[in-house]
Amino acid sequence: MRLKFPLLSLLLLSGITQSAHAADWPQWRGPTLTGSSPETGLPTQWTATEGVRWRTPLPGFSGATPAVSGERIFVSSPNSDKDLLLLCLNRKDGKVLWQQVLSTGDQTKGKTSPNMASPSPVTDGKAVYALYGTGDFAALDFEGKTLWKRSLAEEFGRFSLMWLYGSSPLLFEGRLYVQVLQRDPVPPDYTHALDGKTARESFLLCIDPQTGKTLWRSVRPTDASMESMESYATPMPLVHEGRKELVIFGGDVLTGHSLENGTELWRASGFNPKKGDWMRIVSSPVIYKDVAIAAGPKRVPVIAVRSGGKGDVTESRTLWKFDEFPPDVCTPVLYNDVLHVLDGDKQMLTALSPETGEKKWQISLGVRENFKASPTAADGRIFCISERGTVVVVDATRGEVVHTAPMGGGTPTRSSVVLSGGDILMRTAEELICVGK
């Protein structure tokens, strides 16, 4: 069933116009940018064969989560020729309507490690925007025609991150935001980043989606060293009592920025207590009212910071820390005013108060598999998918596993489950699967 959005605030938060379909999943963290959706009427029971409406083979594996607008699904993928593609699928039957090669030169770091197709596409209901680890960024209309294209690598240097670039663009209130938090100088063994120049700046970029032109670019400094300078996170907007900020995470710190020009307003540290050189950031920040929540790397606690301060607010505005089962990779999902934190290495899911950090429940997913995809939520449930393609569904109120479905499809599966229009979309290493009524 297609649910109509009753909340104007959710429309404003997602940056989607009111003409967009209410049950769309327009970008990586969904219509509310929290990993959740007001979607209802989703299937409750299915297997790898029963309840599956269609399966569509994909050209290659990728951690990019599909974007959905109306009856179109957009998927980024590499192919065997190392081309980087954007595919458009029909939601009803999974048929590929068109595909375009938008970049070339795909690489991986290891057999099943991230590749150049890791960023997720985003859509505003009229066009779709796709960014790749090569730095190529393009806008296409819904028929596959290129509207604009630019190379961020040619303009600012190839992306200098050990595990290749993986941040997704953010679409908010008619603007695109891209963060590039990278290592400086470029190490000699980062062969994918070598272009004749070793100096790199970490920066925020604001782009006009209509033209592809830069509206502003702001350098984002850090005292971090080596790989700790790098971040694979995606920026998130914070809107509270008329105040609007952009929150980014990486380089050992969480920072708030002006949406007008990218100026840094505040920063909080504590995410690299040992001052290690190898503490890269993967998980993106989560926003609850005026609270920004970020999960540090490699067993570092989840930390909540109240925004609105100036300068270094580490001591004055840190609210709480959670260190029992913190995630290294998975971004928490905020659903019904509860924060759900997935420790994908130990398969533990914890529900916390985003305001106080109070634990509401904590369970094991009951599956001895690693989880790298971030959880999503709708219709009273939390959806987690393992690297092997096993979906575990948890009742968000009771904290109980209510369904487990091994979907197959190969390794690695790192794309989040999409919940849209009465359908459950699961991207494995080999295919896109639709479970729907």
ZAZAFI-888440 format. One record per residue (C-alpha): residue number from 1; chain; z, x, y. Coordinates in steps of 0.1 Angstrom, whole numbers, always signed. Each point is the difference from the previous one (the first is absolute). Example, Ala and Ser with C-alpha at 12.3 -4.5 7.8 and 13.67 -1.06 7.14 Angstrom:
<recs>
+-----+------+-------+-------+-------+
| pos | unit |     Z |     X |     Y |
+-----+------+-------+-------+-------+
|   1 |    A |   +78 |  +123 |   -45 |
|   2 |    A |    -7 |   +14 |   +34 |
+-----+------+-------+-------+-------+
</recs>
This chain:
<recs>
+-----+------+-------+-------+-------+
| pos | unit |     Z |     X |     Y |
+-----+------+-------+-------+-------+
|   1 |    A |    +0 |    +0 |    +0 |
|   2 |    A |    -9 |   +13 |   +35 |
|   3 |    A |   +31 |    +0 |   +22 |
|   4 |    A |    -5 |    -5 |   +37 |
|   5 |    A |   +20 |   +23 |   +23 |
|   6 |    A |   +26 |   -21 |   +20 |
|   7 |    A |   +15 |   +30 |   +18 |
|   8 |    A |   -18 |   +14 |   +31 |
|   9 |    A |   +23 |   +30 |    -1 |
|  10 |    A |   -13 |   +11 |   -33 |
|  11 |    A |   -36 |    -3 |   +13 |
|  12 |    A |   +10 |   +22 |   +30 |
|  13 |    A |   +17 |   +25 |   -22 |
|  14 |    A |   -29 |    +5 |   -23 |
|  15 |    A |   -24 |    +3 |   +29 |
|  16 |    A |   -23 |   -26 |   -16 |
|  17 |    A |   -16 |   -27 |   +21 |
|  18 |    A |    +8 |   -37 |    -7 |
|  19 |    A |   -36 |    -4 |   -12 |
|  20 |    A |    +8 |   +22 |   -30 |
|  21 |    A |    +9 |   -16 |   -34 |
|  22 |    A |   +37 |    -5 |    -3 |
|  23 |    A |    +3 |   +13 |   -35 |
|  24 |    A |   -20 |   +32 |    +6 |
|  25 |    A |   +13 |   +34 |    -8 |
|  26 |    A |   -16 |   +19 |   +29 |
|  27 |    A |   +15 |   +34 |    -4 |
|  28 |    A |   +21 |   +22 |   -23 |
|  29 |    A |   +34 |   -17 |    +7 |
|  30 |    A |   -14 |   -35 |    +2 |
|  31 |    A |    -1 |   -27 |   +26 |
|  32 |    A |   +35 |    +7 |   +14 |
|  33 |    A |    -1 |   +38 |    -4 |
|  34 |    A |   +31 |    -2 |   -21 |
|  35 |    A |   -16 |    +1 |   -35 |
|  36 |    A |    +6 |   -38 |    -3 |
|  37 |    A |   -18 |   -32 |    +6 |
|  38 |    A |   +10 |   -37 |    +4 |
|  39 |    A |   -24 |    -8 |   -28 |
|  40 |    A |   +11 |   -25 |   -26 |
|  41 |    A |   -14 |   -15 |   -32 |
|  42 |    A |    -8 |   +34 |   -17 |
|  43 |    A |    -3 |    +2 |   -38 |
|  44 |    A |   +32 |    +6 |   -18 |
|  45 |    A |   -12 |   +11 |   -35 |
|  46 |    A |   -30 |   +20 |   -11 |
|  47 |    A |   -11 |   +28 |   -23 |
|  48 |    A |   -28 |   +26 |    +0 |
|  49 |    A |   -22 |   -28 |   -14 |
|  50 |    A |   +16 |   -34 |    +7 |
|  51 |    A |    -1 |   -13 |   +35 |
|  52 |    A |   -24 |   +27 |   +12 |
|  53 |    A |   -28 |   -16 |   +21 |
|  54 |    A |   -21 |   +31 |    +3 |
|  55 |    A |    -1 |   +38 |    -4 |
|  56 |    A |   -23 |   +22 |   +20 |
|  57 |    A |    -6 |   +37 |    -9 |
|  58 |    A |    +4 |   +24 |   +29 |
|  59 |    A |   -19 |   +32 |    +6 |
|  60 |    A |   +31 |   +21 |    +0 |
|  61 |    A |   +38 |    +1 |    +3 |
|  62 |    A |   +18 |    -2 |   +34 |
|  63 |    A |   +34 |    -8 |   +14 |
|  64 |    A |   -17 |   -22 |   +27 |
|  65 |    A |   +13 |   -36 |    -1 |
|  66 |    A |   -27 |   -27 |    +4 |
|  67 |    A |    -3 |   -20 |   +32 |
|  68 |    A |    -7 |   -37 |    -2 |
|  69 |    A |   -16 |   -23 |   +26 |
|  70 |    A |   -11 |   -35 |   -11 |
|  71 |    A |   -22 |    +3 |   -31 |
|  72 |    A |    -7 |   +37 |    +5 |
|  73 |    A |   +20 |   +29 |   -15 |
|  74 |    A |    -5 |   +35 |   +14 |
|  75 |    A |    +7 |   +31 |   -22 |
|  76 |    A |    -4 |   +37 |    +8 |
|  77 |    A |   -10 |   +22 |   -29 |
|  78 |    A |   -16 |   +33 |   -10 |
|  79 |    A |   -28 |    +2 |   -25 |
|  80 |    A |   -11 |   +27 |   -26 |
|  81 |    A |   -23 |   +16 |   +26 |
|  82 |    A |   +30 |    +6 |   +23 |
|  83 |    A |   -12 |   -26 |   +25 |
|  84 |    A |   +26 |   -21 |   +18 |
|  85 |    A |    -8 |   -37 |    +0 |
|  86 |    A |   +11 |   -33 |   +14 |
|  87 |    A |    -7 |   -29 |   -23 |
|  88 |    A |    +0 |   -37 |    +8 |
|  89 |    A |    +8 |   -24 |   -28 |
|  90 |    A |    -1 |   -38 |    -3 |
|  91 |    A |   +35 |   -13 |    -5 |
|  92 |    A |   -11 |   -29 |   -22 |
|  93 |    A |   -17 |   +20 |   -28 |
|  94 |    A |    +5 |   +37 |    +9 |
|  95 |    A |   -37 |    +7 |    +4 |
|  96 |    A |    -9 |   +29 |   +23 |
|  97 |    A |   -18 |   -14 |   +30 |
|  98 |    A |    -8 |   +34 |   +15 |
|  99 |    A |   +12 |   +36 |    +1 |
| 100 |    A |    -6 |   +27 |   +26 |
| 101 |    A |    +4 |   +38 |    -2 |
| 102 |    A |   +20 |    +9 |   +31 |
| 103 |    A |    +8 |   +36 |    -8 |
| 104 |    A |    -6 |   +27 |   -26 |
| 105 |    A |   +20 |   +30 |   -14 |
| 106 |    A |   +27 |   -17 |   -20 |
| 107 |    A |   +27 |   +23 |   -13 |
| 108 |    A |   +32 |    -3 |   -21 |
| 109 |    A |   +30 |   +22 |    -3 |
| 110 |    A |    +4 |    +0 |   -38 |
| 111 |    A |   -16 |   -23 |   -25 |
| 112 |    A |   +19 |   -32 |   +11 |
| 113 |    A |   +13 |   +10 |   +34 |
| 114 |    A |   -10 |   -17 |   +33 |
| 115 |    A |   -36 |    +2 |   +12 |
| 116 |    A |   -19 |    -5 |   +32 |
| 117 |    A |    -1 |   -38 |    -5 |
| 118 |    A |   +38 |    -4 |    +3 |
| 119 |    A |    +2 |   -19 |   +34 |
| 120 |    A |    -2 |   -38 |    -3 |
| 121 |    A |   -26 |   -19 |   +19 |
| 122 |    A |   +10 |   -26 |   +27 |
| 123 |    A |   -17 |   -31 |   +13 |
| 124 |    A |    +4 |   -24 |   +29 |
| 125 |    A |   -20 |   -28 |   -16 |
| 126 |    A |   -33 |   +11 |   +18 |
| 127 |    A |    -4 |   +36 |    -9 |
| 128 |    A |   +15 |   +25 |   -25 |
| 129 |    A |   +12 |   +35 |    +9 |
| 130 |    A |    +1 |   +28 |   -26 |
| 131 |    A |   +14 |   +35 |    +4 |
| 132 |    A |    -4 |   +29 |   -25 |
| 133 |    A |   +17 |   +33 |    -6 |
| 134 |    A |   -31 |   +18 |   +12 |
| 135 |    A |    +8 |   -14 |   +35 |
| 136 |    A |   -29 |   -24 |    +0 |
| 137 |    A |    +9 |   -34 |   +16 |
| 138 |    A |   -23 |   -30 |    +1 |
| 139 |    A |    -2 |   -36 |    +9 |
| 140 |    A |   -23 |   -25 |   -19 |
| 141 |    A |    -7 |   -36 |    +4 |
| 142 |    A |    +5 |   -24 |   -29 |
| 143 |    A |   -36 |    +5 |   -11 |
| 144 |    A |    +4 |   +37 |    -4 |
| 145 |    A |   -17 |   +11 |   +33 |
| 146 |    A |   +16 |   +30 |   +16 |
| 147 |    A |   +12 |    -8 |   +35 |
| 148 |    A |   +13 |   +34 |    +9 |
| 149 |    A |    +9 |   +33 |   -17 |
| 150 |    A |   +17 |   +32 |   +11 |
| 151 |    A |   +14 |   +32 |   -16 |
| 152 |    A |   +36 |    +7 |    +9 |
| 153 |    A |    -4 |   +33 |   -18 |
| 154 |    A |   -28 |   +12 |   +23 |
| 155 |    A |   +20 |   -11 |   +30 |
| 156 |    A |   +34 |   +13 |    -9 |
| 157 |    A |    -3 |   +22 |   -30 |
| 158 |    A |    +1 |    -8 |   -38 |
| 159 |    A |   +32 |   -16 |   -11 |
| 160 |    A |   +25 |   +27 |   -11 |
| 161 |    A |   +22 |   -16 |   -27 |
| 162 |    A |    +7 |   +14 |   -34 |
| 163 |    A |    -7 |   -32 |   -20 |
| 164 |    A |   -29 |   -11 |   +22 |
| 165 |    A |    +2 |   -26 |   +28 |
| 166 |    A |   +14 |   -33 |   -10 |
| 167 |    A |   +13 |   -19 |   +31 |
| 168 |    A |   -16 |   -35 |    +5 |
| 169 |    A |   -11 |   -13 |   +34 |
| 170 |    A |   +21 |   -26 |   +16 |
| 171 |    A |   -16 |   -30 |   +17 |
| 172 |    A |   +23 |   -16 |   +26 |
| 173 |    A |    -7 |   -23 |   +29 |
| 174 |    A |   -37 |   +10 |    +2 |
| 175 |    A |    +4 |   +37 |    -3 |
| 176 |    A |    -2 |   +25 |   -28 |
| 177 |    A |   +26 |   +27 |    -3 |
| 178 |    A |    -4 |   +32 |   -21 |
| 179 |    A |   +27 |   +26 |    -6 |
| 180 |    A |    -9 |   +36 |   -11 |
| 181 |    A |   +32 |   +19 |    -7 |
| 182 |    A |   -11 |   +33 |   -15 |
| 183 |    A |    +7 |   +36 |    -7 |
| 184 |    A |    -5 |   +27 |   +27 |
| 185 |    A |   -15 |   +26 |    -4 |
| 186 |    A |   -23 |    -9 |   -29 |
| 187 |    A |   +10 |   +20 |   -31 |
| 188 |    A |   -28 |   +20 |   -17 |
| 189 |    A |    +4 |   -19 |   -32 |
| 190 |    A |    -7 |   -34 |   +17 |
| 191 |    A |   -37 |    +5 |    -7 |
| 192 |    A |    -7 |   -37 |    +8 |
| 193 |    A |   +13 |    +6 |   +36 |
| 194 |    A |   -18 |   +32 |    +8 |
| 195 |    A |   -25 |    -3 |   +27 |
| 196 |    A |    +1 |   +33 |   +19 |
| 197 |    A |   +31 |    -9 |   +21 |
| 198 |    A |   +35 |    +3 |   -13 |
| 199 |    A |   +19 |   -17 |   +29 |
| 200 |    A |    +9 |   -37 |    -5 |
| 201 |    A |   +18 |   -26 |   +21 |
| 202 |    A |   +19 |   -30 |   -14 |
| 203 |    A |    -9 |   -31 |   +20 |
| 204 |    A |    -3 |   -37 |    +4 |
| 205 |    A |   -33 |   -16 |    +8 |
| 206 |    A |    -7 |   -34 |   +15 |
| 207 |    A |   -35 |   -14 |    -5 |
| 208 |    A |   -19 |   -30 |   +14 |
| 209 |    A |   -12 |   -18 |   -32 |
| 210 |    A |   -29 |   -15 |   +19 |
| 211 |    A |   -16 |   +33 |   +10 |
| 212 |    A |   +18 |   +27 |   -21 |
| 213 |    A |    +8 |   +19 |   +32 |
| 214 |    A |   +34 |   +17 |    +6 |
| 215 |    A |   +23 |   -19 |   +23 |
| 216 |    A |   +26 |   +28 |    -1 |
| 217 |    A |   +12 |   +29 |   -20 |
| 218 |    A |   +35 |   +13 |    +0 |
| 219 |    A |   +12 |   +33 |   -15 |
| 220 |    A |   +31 |    -5 |   -22 |
| 221 |    A |   +22 |   +32 |    -2 |
| 222 |    A |   +23 |   +10 |   -28 |
| 223 |    A |   +24 |   +28 |    -9 |
| 224 |    A |    -8 |    -3 |   -37 |
| 225 |    A |   -15 |   +28 |   -19 |
| 226 |    A |   -28 |    +4 |   -26 |
| 227 |    A |    -6 |   -31 |   -22 |
| 228 |    A |   +29 |   -18 |   +17 |
| 229 |    A |   -23 |    -5 |   +30 |
| 230 |    A |   -23 |   -23 |   -21 |
| 231 |    A |    +2 |   -37 |    -3 |
| 232 |    A |   -20 |   -26 |   -21 |
| 233 |    A |   +17 |   -29 |   +17 |
| 234 |    A |   -15 |   -28 |   +20 |
| 235 |    A |   +12 |    -9 |   +35 |
| 236 |    A |   +18 |   -33 |    +6 |
| 237 |    A |    +5 |   -22 |   +31 |
| 238 |    A |   +34 |   -11 |   +11 |
| 239 |    A |    +2 |   -32 |   +21 |
| 240 |    A |   +34 |   -11 |   +12 |
| 241 |    A |   +11 |   -21 |   +31 |
| 242 |    A |   -32 |    +8 |   +19 |
| 243 |    A |    +1 |   +37 |    -8 |
| 244 |    A |   -28 |   +15 |   -20 |
| 245 |    A |    -1 |   +34 |   -16 |
| 246 |    A |   -19 |   +19 |   -27 |
| 247 |    A |   +22 |   +17 |   -26 |
| 248 |    A |   -13 |   +30 |   -20 |
| 249 |    A |   +17 |   +21 |   -26 |
| 250 |    A |    -6 |   +37 |    -9 |
| 251 |    A |    +7 |   +36 |    +9 |
| 252 |    A |   +37 |    -6 |    -9 |
| 253 |    A |    +5 |   -27 |   +27 |
| 254 |    A |    -5 |   -37 |    +7 |
| 255 |    A |   -14 |    -7 |   +35 |
| 256 |    A |    -7 |   -30 |   +22 |
| 257 |    A |   -30 |    +1 |   +24 |
| 258 |    A |   -15 |   -20 |   +28 |
| 259 |    A |   -29 |   -22 |   -10 |
| 260 |    A |   -16 |    +6 |   +34 |
| 261 |    A |    -5 |   +37 |    -2 |
| 262 |    A |   +19 |   +14 |   -30 |
| 263 |    A |   +28 |   +16 |   +19 |
| 264 |    A |   +30 |    +7 |   -22 |
| 265 |    A |   +30 |   -22 |    +9 |
| 266 |    A |   +26 |   +11 |   -25 |
| 267 |    A |    +4 |   +20 |   -32 |
| 268 |    A |   +25 |    +1 |   -29 |
| 269 |    A |    +5 |   +28 |   -25 |
| 270 |    A |   +20 |    +5 |   -32 |
| 271 |    A |   -29 |    -4 |   -24 |
| 272 |    A |    +0 |   +37 |   -10 |
| 273 |    A |   +37 |    +9 |    -1 |
| 274 |    A |    -7 |   +33 |   -18 |
| 275 |    A |   -27 |   +10 |   +25 |
| 276 |    A |   -24 |    +6 |   -30 |
| 277 |    A |   -36 |   +10 |    +4 |
| 278 |    A |   -14 |   -25 |   -26 |
| 279 |    A |   +13 |   -33 |   +11 |
| 280 |    A |   -32 |   -19 |    +7 |
| 281 |    A |    +2 |   -37 |    +8 |
| 282 |    A |   -18 |   -27 |   -20 |
| 283 |    A |   +19 |   -33 |    +6 |
| 284 |    A |    -8 |   -19 |   +32 |
| 285 |    A |   +26 |   -15 |   +23 |
| 286 |    A |   +12 |   -36 |    -3 |
| 287 |    A |    +9 |   -21 |   +30 |
| 288 |    A |   +27 |   -27 |    +2 |
| 289 |    A |    +5 |   -14 |   +35 |
| 290 |    A |    +9 |   +30 |   +20 |
| 291 |    A |   +10 |   +21 |   -30 |
| 292 |    A |   -24 |   +27 |   -14 |
| 293 |    A |    +7 |   +10 |   -36 |
| 294 |    A |   -15 |   +31 |   -16 |
| 295 |    A |    +3 |   +15 |   -35 |
| 296 |    A |    +2 |   +38 |    +0 |
| 297 |    A |   -16 |   +22 |   -27 |
| 298 |    A |   +13 |   +13 |   -33 |
| 299 |    A |   +33 |   -19 |    -3 |
| 300 |    A |    +8 |    +1 |   +37 |
| 301 |    A |   +18 |   -33 |   +10 |
| 302 |    A |   -17 |   -30 |   +16 |
| 303 |    A |   +11 |    +0 |   +36 |
| 304 |    A |    +1 |   -29 |   +25 |
| 305 |    A |    -3 |    +6 |   +37 |
| 306 |    A |    +4 |   -25 |   +28 |
| 307 |    A |   -29 |    +5 |   +24 |
| 308 |    A |    +1 |    -3 |   +38 |
| 309 |    A |   +17 |   +32 |    +9 |
| 310 |    A |   -13 |   +31 |   +17 |
| 311 |    A |    -4 |   +36 |   -12 |
| 312 |    A |   +19 |   +11 |   -31 |
| 313 |    A |   +18 |   -31 |   -13 |
| 314 |    A |   +10 |   +14 |   -34 |
| 315 |    A |   +38 |    -2 |    +6 |
| 316 |    A |    +1 |   -30 |   +24 |
| 317 |    A |   -23 |   -25 |   -18 |
| 318 |    A |    +0 |    +8 |   -37 |
| 319 |    A |   +13 |   -32 |   -17 |
| 320 |    A |    +3 |    +8 |   -37 |
| 321 |    A |   -12 |   +21 |   -29 |
| 322 |    A |    -8 |    -8 |   -36 |
| 323 |    A |    -1 |   +28 |   -26 |
| 324 |    A |    +5 |   -16 |   -34 |
| 325 |    A |   -36 |    -5 |   -10 |
| 326 |    A |   -21 |   +10 |   +30 |
| 327 |    A |   -38 |    +1 |    -3 |
| 328 |    A |   -20 |   +31 |    +3 |
| 329 |    A |   -34 |   -17 |    +2 |
| 330 |    A |    +2 |   -38 |    +0 |
| 331 |    A |    +4 |   -17 |   +34 |
| 332 |    A |   +27 |   -27 |    -2 |
| 333 |    A |   -10 |   -37 |    +4 |
| 334 |    A |   +18 |   -23 |   +25 |
| 335 |    A |    +0 |   -36 |   -13 |
| 336 |    A |   +22 |   -30 |   +11 |
| 337 |    A |   +20 |   +24 |   +22 |
| 338 |    A |    +9 |   +22 |   -29 |
| 339 |    A |   -12 |   +36 |    -5 |
| 340 |    A |   -11 |    +8 |   -36 |
| 341 |    A |    +0 |   +37 |    -8 |
| 342 |    A |   -19 |   +13 |   -30 |
| 343 |    A |    +9 |   +34 |   -16 |
| 344 |    A |   -32 |    +4 |   -19 |
| 345 |    A |   +11 |   +31 |   -19 |
| 346 |    A |   +31 |   -17 |   -14 |
| 347 |    A |   -14 |   -35 |    -1 |
| 348 |    A |   +29 |   -15 |   +20 |
| 349 |    A |    -5 |   -28 |   +26 |
| 350 |    A |   +28 |    -7 |   +25 |
| 351 |    A |    +4 |   -28 |   +25 |
| 352 |    A |   +18 |    +9 |   +32 |
| 353 |    A |    +9 |   -16 |   +33 |
| 354 |    A |   -24 |   +16 |   +26 |
| 355 |    A |   +27 |    -4 |   +27 |
| 356 |    A |   +30 |   +15 |   -19 |
| 357 |    A |   -13 |   +17 |   -31 |
| 358 |    A |   +22 |   -22 |   -22 |
| 359 |    A |   -12 |    -2 |   -36 |
| 360 |    A |    -8 |   -35 |   -12 |
| 361 |    A |   -13 |    +9 |   -35 |
| 362 |    A |   -14 |   +29 |   -20 |
| 363 |    A |   -20 |    +0 |   -32 |
| 364 |    A |   -21 |   +21 |   -23 |
| 365 |    A |   -36 |   -11 |    -3 |
| 366 |    A |    +3 |    +6 |   -38 |
| 367 |    A |   -32 |   +21 |    -2 |
| 368 |    A |    +0 |   +37 |    -7 |
| 369 |    A |   -29 |    +7 |   +23 |
| 370 |    A |    -3 |   +16 |   +34 |
| 371 |    A |    -7 |   -23 |   +30 |
| 372 |    A |   -19 |   +15 |   +30 |
| 373 |    A |   -14 |   -32 |   +14 |
| 374 |    A |   +22 |   -18 |   +26 |
| 375 |    A |   +14 |   -34 |   -10 |
| 376 |    A |   -12 |   -32 |   +16 |
| 377 |    A |   +16 |   -35 |    +2 |
| 378 |    A |    -8 |   -37 |    +3 |
| 379 |    A |    +9 |   -33 |   -16 |
| 380 |    A |   +35 |   +11 |    -7 |
| 381 |    A |    -9 |   +31 |   -20 |
| 382 |    A |    -4 |   +37 |    +3 |
| 383 |    A |   -31 |   +16 |   -16 |
| 384 |    A |    +0 |   +36 |   -12 |
| 385 |    A |   -28 |   +18 |   -18 |
| 386 |    A |    +4 |   +33 |   -19 |
| 387 |    A |   -24 |   +29 |    -2 |
| 388 |    A |   -11 |   -13 |   -34 |
| 389 |    A |    -8 |   -34 |   +13 |
| 390 |    A |   +31 |   -19 |   -12 |
| 391 |    A |   +10 |   -28 |   +24 |
| 392 |    A |   +37 |    -8 |    +2 |
| 393 |    A |   +10 |   -32 |   +19 |
| 394 |    A |   +35 |    -5 |   +13 |
| 395 |    A |   +17 |   -31 |   +13 |
| 396 |    A |    +9 |    +8 |   +36 |
| 397 |    A |   +31 |   -22 |    +0 |
| 398 |    A |   +16 |    +7 |   -33 |
| 399 |    A |   -11 |   +36 |    -5 |
| 400 |    A |   -14 |    -6 |   -35 |
| 401 |    A |   -32 |   +11 |   -16 |
| 402 |    A |   -19 |   -32 |    -7 |
| 403 |    A |   -34 |   +13 |   -12 |
| 404 |    A |   -15 |   +33 |   -13 |
| 405 |    A |   -37 |    +3 |    -6 |
| 406 |    A |   -17 |   +33 |   -11 |
| 407 |    A |   -35 |    -4 |   +16 |
| 408 |    A |   -16 |   +32 |   -13 |
| 409 |    A |   -27 |   +15 |   +21 |
| 410 |    A |    +9 |   +36 |    -3 |
| 411 |    A |   +20 |   +26 |   +20 |
| 412 |    A |    +8 |    +5 |   +28 |
| 413 |    A |    +7 |   -35 |   +15 |
| 414 |    A |   +14 |    +5 |   +36 |
| 415 |    A |   -13 |   -30 |   +19 |
| 416 |    A |   +25 |   -27 |   +10 |
| 417 |    A |    -3 |   -35 |   -15 |
| 418 |    A |   -18 |   -24 |   +25 |
| 419 |    A |   +12 |   -36 |    +2 |
| 420 |    A |   -25 |   -22 |   +18 |
| 421 |    A |   -15 |   -35 |    -2 |
| 422 |    A |   +18 |    -9 |   -32 |
| 423 |    A |   -13 |   +32 |   -17 |
| 424 |    A |   +17 |   +31 |   -13 |
| 425 |    A |   -23 |   +30 |    +4 |
| 426 |    A |    +8 |   +32 |   -19 |
| 427 |    A |   -19 |   +32 |    +4 |
| 428 |    A |    +2 |   +24 |   -29 |
| 429 |    A |   -17 |   +34 |    -4 |
| 430 |    A |   -31 |   -17 |   -14 |
| 431 |    A |    -3 |   -35 |   +13 |
| 432 |    A |   +12 |   -28 |   +23 |
| 433 |    A |   +16 |   -29 |   -18 |
| 434 |    A |    +5 |   -35 |   +13 |
| 435 |    A |   +26 |   -23 |   -15 |
| 436 |    A |    -3 |   -35 |   +15 |
| 437 |    A |    +2 |   -37 |    -8 |
+-----+------+-------+-------+-------+
</recs>
